[in-house]
Amino acid sequence: MQIKLDLINIDIQPFNANWLPENVLLDILRLDKIHPVVSGNKWFKLKHYLIDAGQKGYEQIATFGGAYSNHIVAAAFACKAFGFKSTGIIRGEKPVHLSPTLQQAAEYGMQLQFVSREAFKDKEHIKQIFPGAYSINEGGYGPLGAAGAGEIMQLVTGAEKYSHIVCAVGTGTMFAGILNSINPAQKAIGVSVLKNNFSIKAEVEALLSDKTNDGRFEIVHDYHYGGYAKHPPALLDFMKQVWHTNNLPTDIVYTAKTLYAIQQMILQQAIPPGSRVLMVHSGGLQGNSSLQKGFLPF
């Protein structure tokens, strides 16, 4: 089993909408095309950990996530491809029925260990339970994850033309990597998909190569639609509209909320007239698997 990454297939998709002013350009970096499972930013956040684990002689990898974590299923697939045994430490008690995400991870050979939400907070203690395993933090958070995410902008020809780079923020790993790789004239905006996750700013700053905050980045907290993976009818309607007008698949956890945030910031001129905006499509479409089959048109 190997990971065949389709880096050539990644492209920049111009976005068209009747709400988009003529003097604002919006492009989408289609990272979701890289691989159907290790999708979007997942490969970039995992790659240096996998290399490091191999070089250090580890045979098992343990990582953290929730029942609908894109990171968990991507790590399960990647570990199998690279010959590692894998353990997923899952937040919350074991449910009667596994989520589609966890079912898929288990099919790739990942052993699932469920811990209470309270116990999950003490990850250092949990790591001690698996002393022979190489540990990867939730979402690939850490310097190696950010280093991999920093390579994303290398895929963008003429990246310097964009005034704003916008992406979803979960753990902040990809956002930090992008901040480390763009030039000082560009502004990065992160759209938090978790409710009241105000500590994320410090977590992002901890991964920055330049620790000075000179206004180069902003994290917005108003577009989570009720919290992580919450998807009221208005968000689902927005996703369908985006597909019908632009053939752009989005997901209920990350990318639909990011694109909606961009729409609102442009309409409110928080992203000012004349801007050239690049949204990083971070993949993770498997998050839609919790919806009824056929509910979405893609």
LUMLO-660176 format. One record per residue (C-alpha): chain; x, z, y. Coordinates in nm, 2 decimals, decimal comma. Layout:
# LUMLO-660176
<rec ch="A" xx="X" zz="Z" yy="Y"/>
...
//
This chain:
# LUMLO-660176
<rec ch="A" xx="0,00" zz="0,00" yy="0,00"/>
<rec ch="A" xx="0,14" zz="-0,10" yy="0,34"/>
<rec ch="A" xx="0,02" zz="-0,08" yy="0,70"/>
<rec ch="A" xx="0,00" zz="-0,44" yy="0,83"/>
<rec ch="A" xx="-0,02" zz="-0,40" yy="1,21"/>
<rec ch="A" xx="-0,16" zz="-0,69" yy="1,40"/>
<rec ch="A" xx="0,03" zz="-0,64" yy="1,72"/>
<rec ch="A" xx="0,00" zz="-1,01" yy="1,80"/>
<rec ch="A" xx="-0,38" zz="-0,98" yy="1,79"/>
<rec ch="A" xx="-0,38" zz="-0,72" yy="2,07"/>
<rec ch="A" xx="-0,49" zz="-0,89" yy="2,39"/>
<rec ch="A" xx="-0,61" zz="-0,83" yy="2,74"/>
<rec ch="A" xx="-0,98" zz="-0,89" yy="2,77"/>
<rec ch="A" xx="-1,13" zz="-0,95" yy="3,12"/>
<rec ch="A" xx="-1,44" zz="-0,75" yy="3,17"/>
<rec ch="A" xx="-1,74" zz="-0,90" yy="3,34"/>
<rec ch="A" xx="-2,05" zz="-0,71" yy="3,47"/>
<rec ch="A" xx="-2,30" zz="-0,75" yy="3,75"/>
<rec ch="A" xx="-2,20" zz="-0,41" yy="3,88"/>
<rec ch="A" xx="-1,84" zz="-0,51" yy="3,92"/>
<rec ch="A" xx="-1,75" zz="-0,60" yy="4,28"/>
<rec ch="A" xx="-1,58" zz="-0,93" yy="4,33"/>
<rec ch="A" xx="-1,27" zz="-0,77" yy="4,48"/>
<rec ch="A" xx="-1,22" zz="-0,53" yy="4,18"/>
<rec ch="A" xx="-1,05" zz="-0,66" yy="3,86"/>
<rec ch="A" xx="-1,12" zz="-0,48" yy="3,53"/>
<rec ch="A" xx="-0,93" zz="-0,57" yy="3,22"/>
<rec ch="A" xx="-0,94" zz="-0,41" yy="2,87"/>
<rec ch="A" xx="-0,63" zz="-0,36" yy="2,66"/>
<rec ch="A" xx="-0,77" zz="-0,42" yy="2,31"/>
<rec ch="A" xx="-0,56" zz="-0,17" yy="2,11"/>
<rec ch="A" xx="-0,85" zz="-0,14" yy="1,87"/>
<rec ch="A" xx="-0,74" zz="-0,48" yy="1,71"/>
<rec ch="A" xx="-0,42" zz="-0,34" yy="1,58"/>
<rec ch="A" xx="-0,56" zz="-0,21" yy="1,25"/>
<rec ch="A" xx="-0,91" zz="-0,12" yy="1,11"/>
<rec ch="A" xx="-0,81" zz="0,24" yy="1,02"/>
<rec ch="A" xx="-0,49" zz="0,33" yy="1,20"/>
<rec ch="A" xx="-0,67" zz="0,19" yy="1,50"/>
<rec ch="A" xx="-0,58" zz="0,18" yy="1,87"/>
<rec ch="A" xx="-0,35" zz="0,45" yy="1,98"/>
<rec ch="A" xx="-0,33" zz="0,63" yy="1,64"/>
<rec ch="A" xx="-0,03" zz="0,43" yy="1,51"/>
<rec ch="A" xx="0,17" zz="0,49" yy="1,83"/>
<rec ch="A" xx="0,11" zz="0,86" yy="1,82"/>
<rec ch="A" xx="0,19" zz="0,89" yy="1,45"/>
<rec ch="A" xx="0,49" zz="0,66" yy="1,40"/>
<rec ch="A" xx="0,77" zz="0,88" yy="1,53"/>
<rec ch="A" xx="0,64" zz="1,18" yy="1,33"/>
<rec ch="A" xx="0,64" zz="0,97" yy="1,01"/>
<rec ch="A" xx="0,99" zz="0,84" yy="1,07"/>
<rec ch="A" xx="1,11" zz="1,20" yy="1,15"/>
<rec ch="A" xx="0,95" zz="1,34" yy="0,83"/>
<rec ch="A" xx="1,11" zz="1,07" yy="0,62"/>
<rec ch="A" xx="1,45" zz="1,12" yy="0,77"/>
<rec ch="A" xx="1,42" zz="1,50" yy="0,71"/>
<rec ch="A" xx="1,32" zz="1,45" yy="0,34"/>
<rec ch="A" xx="0,97" zz="1,58" yy="0,35"/>
<rec ch="A" xx="0,72" zz="1,47" yy="0,09"/>
<rec ch="A" xx="0,41" zz="1,63" yy="0,23"/>
<rec ch="A" xx="0,25" zz="1,61" yy="0,58"/>
<rec ch="A" xx="-0,01" zz="1,86" yy="0,71"/>
<rec ch="A" xx="-0,21" zz="1,79" yy="1,02"/>
<rec ch="A" xx="-0,51" zz="1,92" yy="1,21"/>
<rec ch="A" xx="-0,85" zz="1,79" yy="1,32"/>
<rec ch="A" xx="-1,22" zz="1,81" yy="1,32"/>
<rec ch="A" xx="-1,49" zz="1,67" yy="1,09"/>
<rec ch="A" xx="-1,50" zz="1,35" yy="1,30"/>
<rec ch="A" xx="-1,14" zz="1,32" yy="1,39"/>
<rec ch="A" xx="-1,00" zz="0,96" yy="1,42"/>
<rec ch="A" xx="-0,65" zz="1,12" yy="1,39"/>
<rec ch="A" xx="-0,73" zz="1,28" yy="1,05"/>
<rec ch="A" xx="-0,84" zz="0,95" yy="0,88"/>
<rec ch="A" xx="-0,56" zz="0,75" yy="1,04"/>
<rec ch="A" xx="-0,31" zz="1,01" yy="0,92"/>
<rec ch="A" xx="-0,45" zz="1,00" yy="0,57"/>
<rec ch="A" xx="-0,42" zz="0,63" yy="0,55"/>
<rec ch="A" xx="-0,07" zz="0,62" yy="0,71"/>
<rec ch="A" xx="0,06" zz="0,90" yy="0,48"/>
<rec ch="A" xx="-0,06" zz="0,71" yy="0,17"/>
<rec ch="A" xx="0,10" zz="0,39" yy="0,30"/>
<rec ch="A" xx="0,44" zz="0,56" yy="0,36"/>
<rec ch="A" xx="0,43" zz="0,76" yy="0,03"/>
<rec ch="A" xx="0,36" zz="1,11" yy="0,17"/>
<rec ch="A" xx="0,12" zz="1,36" yy="0,03"/>
<rec ch="A" xx="-0,12" zz="1,47" yy="0,30"/>
<rec ch="A" xx="-0,32" zz="1,78" yy="0,38"/>
<rec ch="A" xx="-0,59" zz="1,78" yy="0,65"/>
<rec ch="A" xx="-0,66" zz="2,13" yy="0,80"/>
<rec ch="A" xx="-1,02" zz="2,09" yy="0,92"/>
<rec ch="A" xx="-1,18" zz="2,30" yy="1,19"/>
<rec ch="A" xx="-1,49" zz="2,48" yy="1,07"/>
<rec ch="A" xx="-1,64" zz="2,59" yy="0,74"/>
<rec ch="A" xx="-1,68" zz="2,33" yy="0,46"/>
<rec ch="A" xx="-2,01" zz="2,15" yy="0,50"/>
<rec ch="A" xx="-2,25" zz="2,08" yy="0,21"/>
<rec ch="A" xx="-2,19" zz="1,71" yy="0,28"/>
<rec ch="A" xx="-1,86" zz="1,57" yy="0,41"/>
<rec ch="A" xx="-1,88" zz="1,36" yy="0,73"/>
<rec ch="A" xx="-1,80" zz="0,99" yy="0,68"/>
<rec ch="A" xx="-1,46" zz="1,05" yy="0,84"/>
<rec ch="A" xx="-1,37" zz="1,32" yy="0,59"/>
<rec ch="A" xx="-1,50" zz="1,12" yy="0,30"/>
<rec ch="A" xx="-1,27" zz="0,83" yy="0,40"/>
<rec ch="A" xx="-0,97" zz="1,06" yy="0,45"/>
<rec ch="A" xx="-1,03" zz="1,21" yy="0,10"/>
<rec ch="A" xx="-1,05" zz="0,86" yy="-0,05"/>
<rec ch="A" xx="-0,70" zz="0,80" yy="0,09"/>
<rec ch="A" xx="-0,57" zz="1,10" yy="-0,10"/>
<rec ch="A" xx="-0,58" zz="1,37" yy="0,17"/>
<rec ch="A" xx="-0,64" zz="1,72" yy="0,05"/>
<rec ch="A" xx="-0,89" zz="1,89" yy="0,29"/>
<rec ch="A" xx="-0,85" zz="2,26" yy="0,38"/>
<rec ch="A" xx="-1,13" zz="2,41" yy="0,59"/>
<rec ch="A" xx="-1,07" zz="2,70" yy="0,82"/>
<rec ch="A" xx="-1,30" zz="2,89" yy="1,05"/>
<rec ch="A" xx="-1,31" zz="2,78" yy="1,41"/>
<rec ch="A" xx="-1,15" zz="3,11" yy="1,51"/>
<rec ch="A" xx="-0,87" zz="3,08" yy="1,26"/>
<rec ch="A" xx="-0,81" zz="2,72" yy="1,36"/>
<rec ch="A" xx="-0,69" zz="2,84" yy="1,71"/>
<rec ch="A" xx="-0,38" zz="3,00" yy="1,55"/>
<rec ch="A" xx="-0,21" zz="2,69" yy="1,43"/>
<rec ch="A" xx="0,13" zz="2,85" yy="1,40"/>
<rec ch="A" xx="-0,01" zz="3,10" yy="1,15"/>
<rec ch="A" xx="-0,17" zz="2,81" yy="0,96"/>
<rec ch="A" xx="0,15" zz="2,62" yy="0,95"/>
<rec ch="A" xx="0,31" zz="2,91" yy="0,76"/>
<rec ch="A" xx="0,06" zz="2,86" yy="0,48"/>
<rec ch="A" xx="0,22" zz="2,52" yy="0,41"/>
<rec ch="A" xx="0,59" zz="2,60" yy="0,44"/>
<rec ch="A" xx="0,70" zz="2,28" yy="0,25"/>
<rec ch="A" xx="0,50" zz="2,04" yy="0,47"/>
<rec ch="A" xx="0,59" zz="1,85" yy="0,78"/>
<rec ch="A" xx="0,34" zz="1,96" yy="1,04"/>
<rec ch="A" xx="0,17" zz="1,72" yy="1,30"/>
<rec ch="A" xx="-0,04" zz="1,88" yy="1,56"/>
<rec ch="A" xx="-0,40" zz="1,77" yy="1,63"/>
<rec ch="A" xx="-0,42" zz="1,42" yy="1,78"/>
<rec ch="A" xx="-0,04" zz="1,39" yy="1,74"/>
<rec ch="A" xx="0,01" zz="1,62" yy="2,04"/>
<rec ch="A" xx="0,38" zz="1,68" yy="2,11"/>
<rec ch="A" xx="0,69" zz="1,50" yy="2,25"/>
<rec ch="A" xx="0,71" zz="1,25" yy="1,95"/>
<rec ch="A" xx="0,35" zz="1,16" yy="1,99"/>
<rec ch="A" xx="0,39" zz="1,10" yy="2,36"/>
<rec ch="A" xx="0,70" zz="0,90" yy="2,30"/>
<rec ch="A" xx="0,51" zz="0,67" yy="2,07"/>
<rec ch="A" xx="0,22" zz="0,64" yy="2,32"/>
<rec ch="A" xx="0,47" zz="0,55" yy="2,59"/>
<rec ch="A" xx="0,53" zz="0,22" yy="2,40"/>
<rec ch="A" xx="0,17" zz="0,11" yy="2,46"/>
<rec ch="A" xx="0,23" zz="-0,03" yy="2,80"/>
<rec ch="A" xx="0,51" zz="-0,24" yy="2,67"/>
<rec ch="A" xx="0,24" zz="-0,46" yy="2,51"/>
<rec ch="A" xx="0,10" zz="-0,55" yy="2,85"/>
<rec ch="A" xx="0,26" zz="-0,85" yy="3,01"/>
<rec ch="A" xx="0,26" zz="-0,81" yy="3,39"/>
<rec ch="A" xx="0,16" zz="-0,44" yy="3,36"/>
<rec ch="A" xx="0,29" zz="-0,37" yy="3,71"/>
<rec ch="A" xx="0,00" zz="-0,57" yy="3,86"/>
<rec ch="A" xx="-0,25" zz="-0,29" yy="3,78"/>
<rec ch="A" xx="-0,32" zz="-0,02" yy="4,04"/>
<rec ch="A" xx="-0,51" zz="0,20" yy="3,80"/>
<rec ch="A" xx="-0,46" zz="0,27" yy="3,43"/>
<rec ch="A" xx="-0,76" zz="0,45" yy="3,27"/>
<rec ch="A" xx="-0,80" zz="0,59" yy="2,92"/>
<rec ch="A" xx="-0,99" zz="0,86" yy="2,73"/>
<rec ch="A" xx="-0,83" zz="1,20" yy="2,70"/>
<rec ch="A" xx="-0,87" zz="1,42" yy="2,39"/>
<rec ch="A" xx="-0,54" zz="1,61" yy="2,33"/>
<rec ch="A" xx="-0,38" zz="1,43" yy="2,62"/>
<rec ch="A" xx="-0,10" zz="1,28" yy="2,41"/>
<rec ch="A" xx="-0,17" zz="0,91" yy="2,49"/>
<rec ch="A" xx="-0,23" zz="0,99" yy="2,85"/>
<rec ch="A" xx="0,10" zz="1,17" yy="2,89"/>
<rec ch="A" xx="0,28" zz="0,88" yy="2,72"/>
<rec ch="A" xx="0,13" zz="0,63" yy="2,95"/>
<rec ch="A" xx="0,22" zz="0,84" yy="3,25"/>
<rec ch="A" xx="0,58" zz="0,85" yy="3,13"/>
<rec ch="A" xx="0,59" zz="0,47" yy="3,11"/>
<rec ch="A" xx="0,42" zz="0,34" yy="3,43"/>
<rec ch="A" xx="0,58" zz="0,31" yy="3,76"/>
<rec ch="A" xx="0,53" zz="0,55" yy="4,05"/>
<rec ch="A" xx="0,30" zz="0,31" yy="4,25"/>
<rec ch="A" xx="0,04" zz="0,31" yy="3,97"/>
<rec ch="A" xx="-0,23" zz="0,58" yy="3,93"/>
<rec ch="A" xx="-0,34" zz="0,70" yy="3,58"/>
<rec ch="A" xx="-0,69" zz="0,84" yy="3,53"/>
<rec ch="A" xx="-0,79" zz="1,03" yy="3,22"/>
<rec ch="A" xx="-1,15" zz="1,07" yy="3,11"/>
<rec ch="A" xx="-1,19" zz="1,40" yy="2,93"/>
<rec ch="A" xx="-1,43" zz="1,36" yy="2,64"/>
<rec ch="A" xx="-1,45" zz="1,74" yy="2,58"/>
<rec ch="A" xx="-1,67" zz="1,97" yy="2,79"/>
<rec ch="A" xx="-1,50" zz="2,20" yy="3,03"/>
<rec ch="A" xx="-1,16" zz="2,12" yy="2,89"/>
<rec ch="A" xx="-0,98" zz="2,22" yy="3,21"/>
<rec ch="A" xx="-0,67" zz="2,34" yy="3,04"/>
<rec ch="A" xx="-0,59" zz="1,98" yy="2,95"/>
<rec ch="A" xx="-0,41" zz="1,92" yy="3,28"/>
<rec ch="A" xx="-0,13" zz="2,17" yy="3,19"/>
<rec ch="A" xx="-0,11" zz="2,03" yy="2,83"/>
<rec ch="A" xx="-0,05" zz="1,68" yy="2,97"/>
<rec ch="A" xx="0,20" zz="1,81" yy="3,22"/>
<rec ch="A" xx="0,40" zz="1,98" yy="2,94"/>
<rec ch="A" xx="0,47" zz="1,64" yy="2,79"/>
<rec ch="A" xx="0,57" zz="1,46" yy="3,11"/>
<rec ch="A" xx="0,93" zz="1,35" yy="3,16"/>
<rec ch="A" xx="0,88" zz="1,39" yy="3,54"/>
<rec ch="A" xx="0,72" zz="1,74" yy="3,59"/>
<rec ch="A" xx="0,63" zz="1,68" yy="3,95"/>
<rec ch="A" xx="0,26" zz="1,61" yy="4,02"/>
<rec ch="A" xx="0,26" zz="1,38" yy="4,32"/>
<rec ch="A" xx="-0,10" zz="1,26" yy="4,28"/>
<rec ch="A" xx="-0,01" zz="1,00" yy="4,03"/>
<rec ch="A" xx="-0,27" zz="1,11" yy="3,78"/>
<rec ch="A" xx="-0,61" zz="1,26" yy="3,77"/>
<rec ch="A" xx="-0,83" zz="1,39" yy="3,49"/>
<rec ch="A" xx="-1,21" zz="1,36" yy="3,54"/>
<rec ch="A" xx="-1,45" zz="1,59" yy="3,36"/>
<rec ch="A" xx="-1,80" zz="1,45" yy="3,45"/>
<rec ch="A" xx="-1,85" zz="1,19" yy="3,18"/>
<rec ch="A" xx="-1,85" zz="1,37" yy="2,84"/>
<rec ch="A" xx="-2,23" zz="1,32" yy="2,80"/>
<rec ch="A" xx="-2,27" zz="1,68" yy="2,69"/>
<rec ch="A" xx="-1,95" zz="1,73" yy="2,49"/>
<rec ch="A" xx="-1,73" zz="1,59" yy="2,22"/>
<rec ch="A" xx="-1,91" zz="1,31" yy="2,02"/>
<rec ch="A" xx="-2,24" zz="1,38" yy="2,20"/>
<rec ch="A" xx="-2,43" zz="1,05" yy="2,23"/>
<rec ch="A" xx="-2,76" zz="1,06" yy="2,41"/>
<rec ch="A" xx="-2,98" zz="0,75" yy="2,43"/>
<rec ch="A" xx="-2,84" zz="0,65" yy="2,77"/>
<rec ch="A" xx="-2,49" zz="0,62" yy="2,62"/>
<rec ch="A" xx="-2,61" zz="0,42" yy="2,32"/>
<rec ch="A" xx="-2,80" zz="0,18" yy="2,55"/>
<rec ch="A" xx="-2,48" zz="0,14" yy="2,76"/>
<rec ch="A" xx="-2,28" zz="0,06" yy="2,45"/>
<rec ch="A" xx="-2,53" zz="-0,21" yy="2,34"/>
<rec ch="A" xx="-2,53" zz="-0,36" yy="2,69"/>
<rec ch="A" xx="-2,15" zz="-0,38" yy="2,69"/>
<rec ch="A" xx="-2,15" zz="-0,55" yy="2,35"/>
<rec ch="A" xx="-2,41" zz="-0,81" yy="2,46"/>
<rec ch="A" xx="-2,24" zz="-0,89" yy="2,79"/>
<rec ch="A" xx="-1,88" zz="-0,88" yy="2,68"/>
<rec ch="A" xx="-1,85" zz="-0,87" yy="2,30"/>
<rec ch="A" xx="-1,67" zz="-0,54" yy="2,34"/>
<rec ch="A" xx="-1,72" zz="-0,28" yy="2,07"/>
<rec ch="A" xx="-1,70" zz="0,08" yy="2,19"/>
<rec ch="A" xx="-1,75" zz="0,42" yy="2,02"/>
<rec ch="A" xx="-1,96" zz="0,73" yy="2,10"/>
<rec ch="A" xx="-1,66" zz="0,96" yy="2,12"/>
<rec ch="A" xx="-1,40" zz="0,80" yy="2,35"/>
<rec ch="A" xx="-1,43" zz="0,44" yy="2,47"/>
<rec ch="A" xx="-1,79" zz="0,42" yy="2,57"/>
<rec ch="A" xx="-1,76" zz="0,73" yy="2,79"/>
<rec ch="A" xx="-1,44" zz="0,60" yy="2,94"/>
<rec ch="A" xx="-1,59" zz="0,26" yy="3,03"/>
<rec ch="A" xx="-1,90" zz="0,44" yy="3,18"/>
<rec ch="A" xx="-1,67" zz="0,66" yy="3,39"/>
<rec ch="A" xx="-1,49" zz="0,35" yy="3,52"/>
<rec ch="A" xx="-1,82" zz="0,20" yy="3,62"/>
<rec ch="A" xx="-1,93" zz="0,51" yy="3,81"/>
<rec ch="A" xx="-1,59" zz="0,55" yy="3,98"/>
<rec ch="A" xx="-1,59" zz="0,19" yy="4,09"/>
<rec ch="A" xx="-1,95" zz="0,21" yy="4,22"/>
<rec ch="A" xx="-1,87" zz="0,54" yy="4,40"/>
<rec ch="A" xx="-1,54" zz="0,39" yy="4,53"/>
<rec ch="A" xx="-1,34" zz="0,67" yy="4,37"/>
<rec ch="A" xx="-1,16" zz="0,36" yy="4,25"/>
<rec ch="A" xx="-1,14" zz="0,18" yy="4,58"/>
<rec ch="A" xx="-1,22" zz="-0,18" yy="4,66"/>
<rec ch="A" xx="-0,93" zz="-0,42" yy="4,59"/>
<rec ch="A" xx="-0,82" zz="-0,22" yy="4,28"/>
<rec ch="A" xx="-0,69" zz="-0,39" yy="3,96"/>
<rec ch="A" xx="-0,79" zz="-0,16" yy="3,67"/>
<rec ch="A" xx="-0,67" zz="-0,16" yy="3,31"/>
<rec ch="A" xx="-0,87" zz="0,04" yy="3,06"/>
<rec ch="A" xx="-0,68" zz="0,12" yy="2,74"/>
<rec ch="A" xx="-0,92" zz="0,08" yy="2,45"/>
<rec ch="A" xx="-0,79" zz="0,35" yy="2,22"/>
<rec ch="A" xx="-0,97" zz="0,23" yy="1,91"/>
<rec ch="A" xx="-1,15" zz="0,49" yy="1,70"/>
<rec ch="A" xx="-1,45" zz="0,29" yy="1,62"/>
<rec ch="A" xx="-1,50" zz="0,48" yy="1,29"/>
<rec ch="A" xx="-1,65" zz="0,75" yy="1,51"/>
<rec ch="A" xx="-1,97" zz="0,54" yy="1,51"/>
<rec ch="A" xx="-2,00" zz="0,59" yy="1,14"/>
<rec ch="A" xx="-2,22" zz="0,90" yy="1,20"/>
<rec ch="A" xx="-2,49" zz="0,67" yy="1,34"/>
<rec ch="A" xx="-2,75" zz="0,51" yy="1,12"/>
<rec ch="A" xx="-2,62" zz="0,19" yy="0,97"/>
<rec ch="A" xx="-2,73" zz="-0,11" yy="1,17"/>
<rec ch="A" xx="-2,82" zz="0,09" yy="1,48"/>
<rec ch="A" xx="-2,54" zz="-0,07" yy="1,68"/>
<rec ch="A" xx="-2,52" zz="-0,45" yy="1,69"/>
<rec ch="A" xx="-2,14" zz="-0,45" yy="1,60"/>
//
